[in-house]
Amino acid sequence: MSVSAVAADRSVCAPLPVLGRDVLVPLVTGGEVDYAALDYAASAPALQRVWDDVAAYAPYYGSVHRGAGYLSQLSTDLFENSRRTIEEFLGCRTEDQVVFTRSTTDSLNLLAAVLPENTRVFVFETEHHASLLPWEQRPDVAVTYLNAPRTPQQAVDTLEKALAAREPYGPALVCVTGASNVTGELWPVRELAAAAHAHGARIVLDAAQLVPHHPVDLGEMDVDWVAFSGHKLYAPFGAGVLAGRADWLRDAAPYLAGGGASRKVSRRSDGGVDVEWHTTAARHEAGSPNVIGAYAIASACRALTEAGFEGLVAREQELIARLRTGLAEVPEVTVLSLFGDDAARVGVLSFVVEGWNSSHFAAALSAEYGIGVRDGLFCAHPLVRTLLGSAPQDSGECGAPDAAPGEKSLNAIRVSFGAGTPDEHVDRFLEAVKELVTNGARWNYRTEGGRCVPARSAD
């Protein structure tokens, strides 16, 4: 189901309960205010449901796959049932595997490690570093970086042209994001998958920014693998997932060598060892697994499914419209976009403010309004620099604009939200932006450790 189709259902959900909703933070101007967490794209707060499930399980925690005791057996069942919950959440096919990892980054590095020799990888320069950088760690893998497209159709056309021109014809992998961590824009995943498969290539979807906002179904999207992190999915316990086709995973050497990955180890007469490795997901899950992390992801999957993505997406689209309308009323604000105003998107938006250093602006939002956003290049340096039209360089002291009058900004500000965001936080953010642009900061700021922070006094 497309985002536009889901958003057409007007059964809007209330915000889901998340940890930190009532946390009070101090303001440099005096007093306290409840913290407005608008940095979901970096790490989303834990759903209360996830926290409650983890707390209920914690007394029963035990080692998995090895112990004969009751708690070990219970933990093993919980771990493997979590895998099945995630398989169902992702619409995995019968032959697919769900491998637990540490994060999206770890998942994509795992996939890079199991690529067949001499695979050619195609990746757009617009990717997050987690999906842009792993491939060159393999000296036998050739990487083709594709220029940033300006429309979804141009993305498909660019990929088709690159795939058609590849020589020699052999294993190929396309890596693409589902939703940009900079602009929030949705990529034409289904069309890119069709182009990849038409040219004999496989495709992996970086769903880190998509899966918290929208249903992800491997079969419907026709992707070969999907990677995402628990900490983006309201389950911040240090786990991630790589789900999809089993053959390359099964045929490659284990990502880590050790206990759990091996089925049988025996000494040889020459003094060495022979190892028989698992062919299941365990092949790449050596060591004691992050049971709580896996269970937290499964809990979040159940919570989002039960809440209903139709209502969650409809509400998020209302918040996006409110945010974009409010920012459009501030002439000094420029919203960054690849595909234009009409592009489908999730709750992630980046912008620059004329005359402001982005770090200074973000620091003022935090210190004077209790609003948490992010500033910089968002681990997507080529994309942000393309959008800003700027070259790599230091943005300078936080109290001064990051670009001279008439020049391009060097960094950006990102606001992001999700299922736990109340309307009031978006409204407070918009009011704060307008006040800062109109009246300036009420406090002095200085650079410390490369970051803009409040000075000890307003004078």
Secondary structure as UniProt FT lines:
FT   HELIX           3..8
FT   TURN            19..22
FT   STRAND          24..26
FT   TURN            28..29
FT   STRAND          32..34
FT   STRAND          36..37
FT   TURN            40..42
FT   HELIX           48..57
FT   HELIX           58..60
FT   HELIX           70..89
FT   TURN            90..91
FT   TURN            94..95
FT   STRAND          97..101
FT   HELIX           104..114
FT   TURN            117..118
FT   STRAND          120..124
FT   TURN            125..126
FT   HELIX           129..132
FT   HELIX           134..137
FT   TURN            139..140
FT   STRAND          142..146
FT   HELIX           152..164
FT   STRAND          172..177
FT   TURN            181..183
FT   STRAND          185..186
FT   HELIX           189..198
FT   TURN            199..200
FT   STRAND          202..206
FT   TURN            208..213
FT   HELIX           218..221
FT   STRAND          225..229
FT   HELIX           230..232
FT   TURN            233..234
FT   STRAND          240..244
FT   HELIX           247..251
FT   TURN            259..261
FT   STRAND          262..267
FT   TURN            269..270
FT   STRAND          273..277
FT   HELIX           281..284
FT   HELIX           291..307
FT   HELIX           309..328
FT   TURN            331..332
FT   STRAND          333..335
FT   TURN            341..342
FT   STRAND          348..353
FT   TURN            354..355
FT   HELIX           358..369
FT   STRAND          371..372
FT   STRAND          374..376
FT   TURN            378..379
FT   HELIX           381..388
FT   TURN            398..399
FT   TURN            405..406
FT   STRAND          412..416
FT   TURN            419..420
FT   HELIX           423..439
FT   STRAND          445..448
FT   TURN            449..450
FT   STRAND          451..454
//
